């Protein structure tokens, strides 16, 4: 849509060109169809479609009201609605899971490296539980902030722990890793028992760091700090 010399807005769809009058105010704007040309020939006013659109700010977002009709036929379509500002903070967006991990655990950091390298679209985010963002997530979801017995996956409103969390994340990885989700058929208490054995002995098996992992420049956009 562009402005014409006659101070109207025009829109061309195939051989038809529509001309709209734009009325603005501090609250919003309105569009009204005033002229129409078919193959360059003006359409008589008696045959002119009736099109009106109004958009106003309502404080929490934008409300719109749109209608269109034809002479002798009447109203053809009309709809109204509202667009609100519902931006979801990073880390709470479905389909972009966050892996909360023990930042000083070498075994956990090895898991982070595994998912980093095999997530082709970069959808998985990471946050050390000891980091400001990690603590914010834990507090918000009433999760322990001192004893890190399991890593946690947040995916939208879902909180996923232990073996379920591991299997959930494999669904975001490149082929053939999503096939591991077949282990969801194994009863959870069996899977979680195996997970707990590793989690309880992770420092003995792989050791721990003095400080949390610091992501490299290439990794930084994947980490919530």
C-alpha positions as protocol buffer text, in pm:
chain_id: "A"
residue {
  index: 1
  type: UNK
  ca { x: 0 y: 0 z: 0 }
}
residue {
  index: 2
  type: UNK
  ca { x: 137 y: 346 z: -88 }
}
residue {
  index: 3
  type: UNK
  ca { x: 29 y: 709 z: -80 }
}
residue {
  index: 4
  type: UNK
  ca { x: -95 y: 873 z: -401 }
}
residue {
  index: 5
  type: UNK
  ca { x: -70 y: 1234 z: -515 }
}
residue {
  index: 6
  type: UNK
  ca { x: -430 y: 1288 z: -404 }
}
residue {
  index: 7
  type: UNK
  ca { x: -330 y: 1206 z: -48 }
}
residue {
  index: 8
  type: UNK
  ca { x: -502 y: 869 z: -61 }
}
residue {
  index: 9
  type: UNK
  ca { x: -359 y: 527 z: 11 }
}
residue {
  index: 10
  type: UNK
  ca { x: -378 y: 280 z: -276 }
}
residue {
  index: 11
  type: UNK
  ca { x: -355 y: -97 z: -295 }
}
residue {
  index: 12
  type: UNK
  ca { x: -337 y: -296 z: -618 }
}
residue {
  index: 13
  type: UNK
  ca { x: -466 y: -653 z: -642 }
}
residue {
  index: 14
  type: UNK
  ca { x: -433 y: -788 z: -995 }
}
residue {
  index: 15
  type: UNK
  ca { x: -625 y: -558 z: -1234 }
}
residue {
  index: 16
  type: UNK
  ca { x: -805 y: -380 z: -949 }
}
residue {
  index: 17
  type: UNK
  ca { x: -673 y: -73 z: -772 }
}
residue {
  index: 18
  type: UNK
  ca { x: -835 y: 45 z: -448 }
}
residue {
  index: 19
  type: UNK
  ca { x: -803 y: 396 z: -300 }
}
residue {
  index: 20
  type: UNK
  ca { x: -851 y: 451 z: 73 }
}
residue {
  index: 21
  type: UNK
  ca { x: -892 y: 764 z: 282 }
}
residue {
  index: 22
  type: UNK
  ca { x: -686 y: 756 z: 599 }
}
residue {
  index: 23
  type: UNK
  ca { x: -815 y: 934 z: 908 }
}
residue {
  index: 24
  type: UNK
  ca { x: -582 y: 949 z: 1206 }
}
residue {
  index: 25
  type: UNK
  ca { x: -623 y: 1051 z: 1568 }
}
residue {
  index: 26
  type: UNK
  ca { x: -431 y: 1022 z: 1894 }
}
residue {
  index: 27
  type: UNK
  ca { x: -613 y: 694 z: 1961 }
}
residue {
  index: 28
  type: UNK
  ca { x: -553 y: 520 z: 1628 }
}
residue {
  index: 29
  type: UNK
  ca { x: -661 y: 537 z: 1265 }
}
residue {
  index: 30
  type: UNK
  ca { x: -944 y: 449 z: 1026 }
}
residue {
  index: 31
  type: UNK
  ca { x: -940 y: 347 z: 659 }
}
residue {
  index: 32
  type: UNK
  ca { x: -1235 y: 395 z: 421 }
}
residue {
  index: 33
  type: UNK
  ca { x: -1257 y: 286 z: 59 }
}
residue {
  index: 34
  type: UNK
  ca { x: -1336 y: 592 z: -154 }
}
residue {
  index: 35
  type: UNK
  ca { x: -1253 y: 491 z: -512 }
}
residue {
  index: 36
  type: UNK
  ca { x: -1182 y: 182 z: -718 }
}
residue {
  index: 37
  type: UNK
  ca { x: -1046 y: 125 z: -1069 }
}
residue {
  index: 38
  type: UNK
  ca { x: -1063 y: -193 z: -1275 }
}
residue {
  index: 39
  type: UNK
  ca { x: -804 y: -203 z: -1557 }
}
residue {
  index: 40
  type: UNK
  ca { x: -769 y: 172 z: -1509 }
}
residue {
  index: 41
  type: UNK
  ca { x: -1142 y: 239 z: -1553 }
}
residue {
  index: 42
  type: UNK
  ca { x: -1312 y: 407 z: -1251 }
}
residue {
  index: 43
  type: UNK
  ca { x: -1584 y: 197 z: -1095 }
}
residue {
  index: 44
  type: UNK
  ca { x: -1916 y: 384 z: -1060 }
}
residue {
  index: 45
  type: UNK
  ca { x: -1983 y: 489 z: -703 }
}
residue {
  index: 46
  type: UNK
  ca { x: -2309 y: 292 z: -706 }
}
residue {
  index: 47
  type: UNK
  ca { x: -2105 y: -27 z: -755 }
}
residue {
  index: 48
  type: UNK
  ca { x: -1828 y: 66 z: -515 }
}
residue {
  index: 49
  type: UNK
  ca { x: -1764 y: -191 z: -238 }
}
residue {
  index: 50
  type: UNK
  ca { x: -1809 y: -63 z: 116 }
}
residue {
  index: 51
  type: UNK
  ca { x: -1488 y: -128 z: 309 }
}
residue {
  index: 52
  type: UNK
  ca { x: -1396 y: 23 z: 644 }
}
residue {
  index: 53
  type: UNK
  ca { x: -1124 y: -58 z: 894 }
}
residue {
  index: 54
  type: UNK
  ca { x: -1059 y: 97 z: 1233 }
}
residue {
  index: 55
  type: UNK
  ca { x: -770 y: 36 z: 1470 }
}
residue {
  index: 56
  type: UNK
  ca { x: -733 y: 195 z: 1814 }
}
residue {
  index: 57
  type: UNK
  ca { x: -507 y: 154 z: 2112 }
}
residue {
  index: 58
  type: UNK
  ca { x: -683 y: 33 z: 2425 }
}
residue {
  index: 59
  type: UNK
  ca { x: -397 y: 53 z: 2671 }
}
residue {
  index: 60
  type: UNK
  ca { x: -314 y: -318 z: 2684 }
}
residue {
  index: 61
  type: UNK
  ca { x: -288 y: -362 z: 2309 }
}
residue {
  index: 62
  type: UNK
  ca { x: -465 y: -279 z: 1983 }
}
residue {
  index: 63
  type: UNK
  ca { x: -834 y: -329 z: 1903 }
}
residue {
  index: 64
  type: UNK
  ca { x: -947 y: -356 z: 1542 }
}
residue {
  index: 65
  type: UNK
  ca { x: -1282 y: -359 z: 1362 }
}
residue {
  index: 66
  type: UNK
  ca { x: -1301 y: -441 z: 989 }
}
residue {
  index: 67
  type: UNK
  ca { x: -1603 y: -479 z: 759 }
}
residue {
  index: 68
  type: UNK
  ca { x: -1664 y: -517 z: 385 }
}
residue {
  index: 69
  type: UNK
  ca { x: -1978 y: -535 z: 174 }
}
residue {
  index: 70
  type: UNK
  ca { x: -2129 y: -476 z: -169 }
}
residue {
  index: 71
  type: UNK
  ca { x: -2417 y: -255 z: -285 }
}
residue {
  index: 72
  type: UNK
  ca { x: -2747 y: -446 z: -312 }
}
residue {
  index: 73
  type: UNK
  ca { x: -2582 y: -744 z: -143 }
}
residue {
  index: 74
  type: UNK
  ca { x: -2502 y: -597 z: 192 }
}
residue {
  index: 75
  type: UNK
  ca { x: -2241 y: -700 z: 444 }
}
residue {
  index: 76
  type: UNK
  ca { x: -2012 y: -980 z: 325 }
}
residue {
  index: 77
  type: UNK
  ca { x: -1756 y: -1006 z: 598 }
}
residue {
  index: 78
  type: UNK
  ca { x: -1694 y: -840 z: 932 }
}
residue {
  index: 79
  type: UNK
  ca { x: -1457 y: -921 z: 1212 }
}
residue {
  index: 80
  type: UNK
  ca { x: -1320 y: -755 z: 1517 }
}
residue {
  index: 81
  type: UNK
  ca { x: -1060 y: -850 z: 1768 }
}
residue {
  index: 82
  type: UNK
  ca { x: -773 y: -743 z: 1983 }
}
residue {
  index: 83
  type: UNK
  ca { x: -397 y: -785 z: 1976 }
}
residue {
  index: 84
  type: UNK
  ca { x: -234 y: -773 z: 2316 }
}
residue {
  index: 85
  type: UNK
  ca { x: 129 y: -753 z: 2415 }
}
residue {
  index: 86
  type: UNK
  ca { x: 193 y: -1100 z: 2548 }
}
residue {
  index: 87
  type: UNK
  ca { x: 566 y: -1132 z: 2497 }
}
residue {
  index: 88
  type: UNK
  ca { x: 684 y: -1446 z: 2671 }
}
residue {
  index: 89
  type: UNK
  ca { x: 1019 y: -1418 z: 2850 }
}
residue {
  index: 90
  type: UNK
  ca { x: 1300 y: -1629 z: 2706 }
}
residue {
  index: 91
  type: UNK
  ca { x: 1302 y: -1958 z: 2889 }
}
residue {
  index: 92
  type: UNK
  ca { x: 925 y: -1987 z: 2903 }
}
residue {
  index: 93
  type: UNK
  ca { x: 853 y: -2028 z: 2533 }
}
residue {
  index: 94
  type: UNK
  ca { x: 714 y: -2366 z: 2428 }
}
residue {
  index: 95
  type: UNK
  ca { x: 947 y: -2533 z: 2183 }
}
residue {
  index: 96
  type: UNK
  ca { x: 1253 y: -2351 z: 2321 }
}
residue {
  index: 97
  type: UNK
  ca { x: 1340 y: -2554 z: 2631 }
}
residue {
  index: 98
  type: UNK
  ca { x: 1587 y: -2445 z: 2896 }
}
residue {
  index: 99
  type: UNK
  ca { x: 1817 y: -2699 z: 3058 }
}
residue {
  index: 100
  type: UNK
  ca { x: 1897 y: -2601 z: 3418 }
}
residue {
  index: 101
  type: UNK
  ca { x: 2218 y: -2779 z: 3519 }
}
residue {
  index: 102
  type: UNK
  ca { x: 2469 y: -2789 z: 3804 }
}
residue {
  index: 103
  type: UNK
  ca { x: 2730 y: -2546 z: 3677 }
}
residue {
  index: 104
  type: UNK
  ca { x: 3023 y: -2694 z: 3873 }
}
residue {
  index: 105
  type: UNK
  ca { x: 2951 y: -3057 z: 3784 }
}
residue {
  index: 106
  type: UNK
  ca { x: 3180 y: -3193 z: 3512 }
}
residue {
  index: 107
  type: UNK
  ca { x: 2934 y: -3470 z: 3430 }
}
residue {
  index: 108
  type: UNK
  ca { x: 2653 y: -3214 z: 3387 }
}
residue {
  index: 109
  type: UNK
  ca { x: 2873 y: -2992 z: 3172 }
}
residue {
  index: 110
  type: UNK
  ca { x: 2949 y: -3294 z: 2956 }
}
residue {
  index: 111
  type: UNK
  ca { x: 2575 y: -3331 z: 2908 }
}
residue {
  index: 112
  type: UNK
  ca { x: 2553 y: -2965 z: 2805 }
}
residue {
  index: 113
  type: UNK
  ca { x: 2827 y: -3022 z: 2545 }
}
residue {
  index: 114
  type: UNK
  ca { x: 2638 y: -3325 z: 2414 }
}
residue {
  index: 115
  type: UNK
  ca { x: 2316 y: -3130 z: 2356 }
}
residue {
  index: 116
  type: UNK
  ca { x: 2496 y: -2823 z: 2223 }
}
residue {
  index: 117
  type: UNK
  ca { x: 2665 y: -3019 z: 1946 }
}
residue {
  index: 118
  type: UNK
  ca { x: 2358 y: -3215 z: 1839 }
}
residue {
  index: 119
  type: UNK
  ca { x: 2086 y: -2946 z: 1845 }
}
residue {
  index: 120
  type: UNK
  ca { x: 2086 y: -2841 z: 1476 }
}
residue {
  index: 121
  type: UNK
  ca { x: 1846 y: -2549 z: 1514 }
}
residue {
  index: 122
  type: UNK
  ca { x: 1982 y: -2414 z: 1842 }
}
residue {
  index: 123
  type: UNK
  ca { x: 1647 y: -2438 z: 2020 }
}
residue {
  index: 124
  type: UNK
  ca { x: 1778 y: -2564 z: 2354 }
}
residue {
  index: 125
  type: UNK
  ca { x: 1897 y: -2297 z: 2598 }
}
residue {
  index: 126
  type: UNK
  ca { x: 2113 y: -2357 z: 2903 }
}
residue {
  index: 127
  type: UNK
  ca { x: 2135 y: -2197 z: 3246 }
}
residue {
  index: 128
  type: UNK
  ca { x: 2355 y: -2297 z: 3538 }
}
residue {
  index: 129
  type: UNK
  ca { x: 2144 y: -2331 z: 3852 }
}
residue {
  index: 130
  type: UNK
  ca { x: 2395 y: -2113 z: 4037 }
}
residue {
  index: 131
  type: UNK
  ca { x: 2365 y: -1829 z: 3785 }
}
residue {
  index: 132
  type: UNK
  ca { x: 2131 y: -1531 z: 3838 }
}
residue {
  index: 133
  type: UNK
  ca { x: 1894 y: -1655 z: 3566 }
}
residue {
  index: 134
  type: UNK
  ca { x: 1910 y: -2009 z: 3698 }
}
residue {
  index: 135
  type: UNK
  ca { x: 1823 y: -1897 z: 4051 }
}
residue {
  index: 136
  type: UNK
  ca { x: 1541 y: -1683 z: 3912 }
}
residue {
  index: 137
  type: UNK
  ca { x: 1391 y: -1986 z: 3740 }
}
residue {
  index: 138
  type: UNK
  ca { x: 1427 y: -2201 z: 4052 }
}
residue {
  index: 139
  type: UNK
  ca { x: 1264 y: -1944 z: 4278 }
}
residue {
  index: 140
  type: UNK
  ca { x: 981 y: -1878 z: 4034 }
}
residue {
  index: 141
  type: UNK
  ca { x: 892 y: -2247 z: 4018 }
}
residue {
  index: 142
  type: UNK
  ca { x: 948 y: -2315 z: 4392 }
}
residue {
  index: 143
  type: UNK
  ca { x: 1241 y: -2547 z: 4321 }
}
residue {
  index: 144
  type: UNK
  ca { x: 1537 y: -2610 z: 4558 }
}
residue {
  index: 145
  type: UNK
  ca { x: 1812 y: -2349 z: 4529 }
}
residue {
  index: 146
  type: UNK
  ca { x: 2089 y: -2527 z: 4720 }
}
residue {
  index: 147
  type: UNK
  ca { x: 2069 y: -2903 z: 4663 }
}
residue {
  index: 148
  type: UNK
  ca { x: 2101 y: -2985 z: 4295 }
}
residue {
  index: 149
  type: UNK
  ca { x: 2002 y: -3351 z: 4284 }
}
residue {
  index: 150
  type: UNK
  ca { x: 1877 y: -3345 z: 3926 }
}
residue {
  index: 151
  type: UNK
  ca { x: 1895 y: -3126 z: 3623 }
}
residue {
  index: 152
  type: UNK
  ca { x: 1564 y: -2968 z: 3521 }
}
residue {
  index: 153
  type: UNK
  ca { x: 1409 y: -2892 z: 3183 }
}
residue {
  index: 154
  type: UNK
  ca { x: 1166 y: -2602 z: 3146 }
}
residue {
  index: 155
  type: UNK
  ca { x: 960 y: -2609 z: 2828 }
}
residue {
  index: 156
  type: UNK
  ca { x: 680 y: -2353 z: 2828 }
}
residue {
  index: 157
  type: UNK
  ca { x: 481 y: -2425 z: 3144 }
}
residue {
  index: 158
  type: UNK
  ca { x: 622 y: -2775 z: 3180 }
}
residue {
  index: 159
  type: UNK
  ca { x: 881 y: -2870 z: 3444 }
}
residue {
  index: 160
  type: UNK
  ca { x: 1051 y: -3197 z: 3347 }
}
residue {
  index: 161
  type: UNK
  ca { x: 1298 y: -3380 z: 3570 }
}
residue {
  index: 162
  type: UNK
  ca { x: 1542 y: -3670 z: 3568 }
}
residue {
  index: 163
  type: UNK
  ca { x: 1514 y: -3929 z: 3289 }
}
residue {
  index: 164
  type: UNK
  ca { x: 1201 y: -3766 z: 3147 }
}
residue {
  index: 165
  type: UNK
  ca { x: 1405 y: -3446 z: 3101 }
}
residue {
  index: 166
  type: UNK
  ca { x: 1681 y: -3629 z: 2916 }
}
residue {
  index: 167
  type: UNK
  ca { x: 1437 y: -3804 z: 2683 }
}
residue {
  index: 168
  type: UNK
  ca { x: 1244 y: -3482 z: 2625 }
}
residue {
  index: 169
  type: UNK
  ca { x: 1557 y: -3299 z: 2508 }
}
residue {
  index: 170
  type: UNK
  ca { x: 1655 y: -3578 z: 2268 }
}
residue {
  index: 171
  type: UNK
  ca { x: 1345 y: -3486 z: 2068 }
}
residue {
  index: 172
  type: UNK
  ca { x: 1519 y: -3159 z: 1972 }
}
residue {
  index: 173
  type: UNK
  ca { x: 1835 y: -3328 z: 1847 }
}
residue {
  index: 174
  type: UNK
  ca { x: 1945 y: -3432 z: 1500 }
}
residue {
  index: 175
  type: UNK
  ca { x: 1880 y: -3780 z: 1368 }
}
residue {
  index: 176
  type: UNK
  ca { x: 1908 y: -4051 z: 1502 }
}
residue {
  index: 177
  type: UNK
  ca { x: 1909 y: -3923 z: 1860 }
}
residue {
  index: 178
  type: UNK
  ca { x: 1530 y: -3870 z: 1879 }
}
residue {
  index: 179
  type: UNK
  ca { x: 1501 y: -4250 z: 1854 }
}
residue {
  index: 180
  type: UNK
  ca { x: 1615 y: -4262 z: 2217 }
}
residue {
  index: 181
  type: UNK
  ca { x: 1265 y: -4153 z: 2313 }
}
residue {
  index: 182
  type: UNK
  ca { x: 1163 y: -4516 z: 2268 }
}
residue {
  index: 183
  type: UNK
  ca { x: 1301 y: -4560 z: 2621 }
}
residue {
  index: 184
  type: UNK
  ca { x: 995 y: -4369 z: 2739 }
}
residue {
  index: 185
  type: UNK
  ca { x: 829 y: -4710 z: 2722 }
}
residue {
  index: 186
  type: UNK
  ca { x: 1049 y: -4824 z: 3010 }
}
residue {
  index: 187
  type: UNK
  ca { x: 870 y: -4760 z: 3342 }
}
residue {
  index: 188
  type: UNK
  ca { x: 979 y: -4427 z: 3487 }
}
residue {
  index: 189
  type: UNK
  ca { x: 1080 y: -4569 z: 3826 }
}
residue {
  index: 190
  type: UNK
  ca { x: 1337 y: -4790 z: 3652 }
}
residue {
  index: 191
  type: UNK
  ca { x: 1473 y: -4509 z: 3436 }
}
residue {
  index: 192
  type: UNK
  ca { x: 1486 y: -4267 z: 3730 }
}
residue {
  index: 193
  type: UNK
  ca { x: 1664 y: -4524 z: 3950 }
}
residue {
  index: 194
  type: UNK
  ca { x: 1944 y: -4548 z: 3694 }
}
residue {
  index: 195
  type: UNK
  ca { x: 1949 y: -4169 z: 3661 }
}
residue {
  index: 196
  type: UNK
  ca { x: 1971 y: -4125 z: 4040 }
}
residue {
  index: 197
  type: UNK
  ca { x: 2271 y: -4361 z: 4061 }
}
residue {
  index: 198
  type: UNK
  ca { x: 2463 y: -4139 z: 3820 }
}
residue {
  index: 199
  type: UNK
  ca { x: 2339 y: -3815 z: 3977 }
}
residue {
  index: 200
  type: UNK
  ca { x: 2433 y: -3918 z: 4332 }
}
residue {
  index: 201
  type: UNK
  ca { x: 2784 y: -4018 z: 4226 }
}
residue {
  index: 202
  type: UNK
  ca { x: 2848 y: -3758 z: 3958 }
}
residue {
  index: 203
  type: UNK
  ca { x: 3121 y: -3577 z: 4151 }
}
residue {
  index: 204
  type: UNK
  ca { x: 3299 y: -3907 z: 4226 }
}
residue {
  index: 205
  type: UNK
  ca { x: 3278 y: -4018 z: 3866 }
}
residue {
  index: 206
  type: UNK
  ca { x: 3375 y: -3696 z: 3688 }
}
residue {
  index: 207
  type: UNK
  ca { x: 3479 y: -3447 z: 3955 }
}
residue {
  index: 208
  type: UNK
  ca { x: 3367 y: -3088 z: 3995 }
}
residue {
  index: 209
  type: UNK
  ca { x: 3487 y: -2740 z: 3909 }
}
residue {
  index: 210
  type: UNK
  ca { x: 3573 y: -2459 z: 4144 }
}
residue {
  index: 211
  type: UNK
  ca { x: 3353 y: -2215 z: 3952 }
}
residue {
  index: 212
  type: UNK
  ca { x: 3060 y: -2243 z: 3714 }
}
residue {
  index: 213
  type: UNK
  ca { x: 3113 y: -2295 z: 3345 }
}
residue {
  index: 214
  type: UNK
  ca { x: 3177 y: -1978 z: 3146 }
}
residue {
  index: 215
  type: UNK
  ca { x: 3037 y: -2010 z: 2792 }
}
residue {
  index: 216
  type: UNK
  ca { x: 3262 y: -1923 z: 2502 }
}
residue {
  index: 217
  type: UNK
  ca { x: 3179 y: -1637 z: 2266 }
}
residue {
  index: 218
  type: UNK
  ca { x: 3030 y: -1889 z: 2021 }
}
residue {
  index: 219
  type: UNK
  ca { x: 2814 y: -2044 z: 2294 }
}
residue {
  index: 220
  type: UNK
  ca { x: 2704 y: -1724 z: 2468 }
}
residue {
  index: 221
  type: UNK
  ca { x: 2375 y: -1677 z: 2282 }
}
residue {
  index: 222
  type: UNK
  ca { x: 2267 y: -2024 z: 2393 }
}
residue {
  index: 223
  type: UNK
  ca { x: 2324 y: -1953 z: 2763 }
}
residue {
  index: 224
  type: UNK
  ca { x: 2098 y: -1754 z: 2994 }
}
residue {
  index: 225
  type: UNK
  ca { x: 2324 y: -1584 z: 3248 }
}
